[in-house]
Amino acid sequence: MDLTALTDIELETQHVAIQAEYDRRSVLAAIPEQVAVLSLQYLAAGGNQSNLDAAIVPAAEEATTTA
């Protein structure tokens, strides 16, 4: 893509789309570690593993059925 050929509006649109993709990738990279840390904290505080599993698994099942 020749960025020099884009109008200012087109360039800004591309910039916004690229930033959104960076943000999406950052979220995908960070969340598994955050879930692991929070899970350990929850269990250390006396939380129930089955409650923790129930909080995570339905969302994953829903995502695969709606995709």
N, C-alpha and C positions, 0 to 999 in steps of 0.2 A: 504494500500500500504506500503510495506516494503522499506522505503527510503534507508536503508543501503545496499540493494541489487542492487541499481541503479548505473550505470556508472556515471562518472562525467558529460558526455554529457547529459545523460537521466535526471540527477538531475537538470542540468541547464535548460533543456527544460521544466521541471515541474515548476521550479522557475519562468521562463518567463511567462508561462501560468497562474500561480497563480497571479503574479503581474498584468497581463493584466486584470484578473477578478476583482481584487481589484480596479483597475483604472476604469473599467466599472461601478462598483457599486458606486464608488465615484461620477462619472459623473451623474449617475441617481439620486443620492441623492441631488446633488448640483444644478443642472440646474433648477428645478422648482422654487427654491427660487431666483436664479439669474434672471429668467424671470420675476418673480413678482416685484423685485426691479427695474429692467430696465423698465418694463411697467409703474410703478408709475412715474419714472423719465421722461419717454417719455410723458405721459399724463400731468404731471405738467409743462412741457416745452411747452405745447400747441399742442401736437401731437393728431391726430385724432384716436379715438377708432376703427373705421372701418378699418383704415390702419393697426393698430396694429393687429386686428383680422385676416386680410387678410395675414399678414406676418406669422402667426402661423398656422392657420387652413389648408392651402394647404399642408404644410409639413406633418401634421398629416394624412390627407386624402391620400396622396401619399404613406406614410408608410403602411397604412392598405391595399391599393390596390396592393402593390408589395410584401406583406408578403404571 
